[in-house]
């Protein structure tokens, strides 16, 4: 497959499919890095606080790399893309915007660690599958970004896999809460595995492989860790609350963006 | 002139590990001089590293002090991706001086990551946290000399 660069993009259809893909990749990382950062100071122990913030920092860095690619396509500046877009313009999967649990970061945060572990683990596996595919993307700058992101993802995956298998094998309340979290995350995880309305043209242009292939690799990658915890197969991912790739979102995203972009909205032209 | 700029970059230290320069870290990809205009391409170690902007500023400042340079552009590029085998032998020594174990010279992720204590060189060490105070470091403990220390994570494209 031929590889294209910014100045050799073949046609408008290619550009549109590329932009649609980049929005999904960047928005997914952006919102999940934010949800992760809300755990700062609240993680189960201090080592986890250190590890989790490092992972969130990396993930935000990945979002920023992809927003940069969008900026080069003329979609707006990196700050506008990250902070200036409405919930309807976001293309992240709904499961990634969900709050960490009841309460607020400052008032009575009753966050659910099992949910955090499952969501981040499942997402990291899916992201790894995507990055492996994107390394062969027909868009050169995206393929290069994927190689870079992939090196860092290695450590994220190690981290979440350790948490996942240890909590699943711990028995008792841990196991019960993990199983509940798995079923909750799966209810909306299909949103992460889909490529949205432009999915077909993305694969036709060689930007990324087909949605079905990627999804089956995700299931395959989860089989071994699931079997090692005494569960035969990973449960089926569904999409109960809507499709984030089409701009469908919950109030959780609106609230998160409101908090996230508060400083940006005060003075959008400020440098920081 | 490129050589001169390289010499200048050797004085620009990592803001978080002040014993090592960005040259020894293997971050410098290319230096281009056109008239008084200097374009420097750097490879970020970790994409989300908060030190990147500070490094950019320090590079500009150091280069602008050089007569003959009127304009400096610093760009972060991802190709080739930064890998830990880009560290120079001098850089590896400088890391140890700072109490950080350098990553293995070659790493493919298939072999075990054996970490020697930067103080006593013992490999009788234990990993306390894969993630450390910065994205590129892990936290360890030496069971021989009983010092806590950090190690720079191996990064390779074969991971």
Interface residues (C-beta under 8 A of the other chain):
Chain A: X47 X50 X51 X52 X54 X55 X57 X58 X59 X60 X61 X62 X64 X65 X144 X145 X147 X148 X149 X150 X151 X152 X154 X155 X158 X159
Chain B: X46 X47 X48 X49 X50 X78 X79 X81 X82 X83 X109 X128 X129 X130 X131 X132 X133 X134 X135 X139 X153 X155 X156 X157 X159
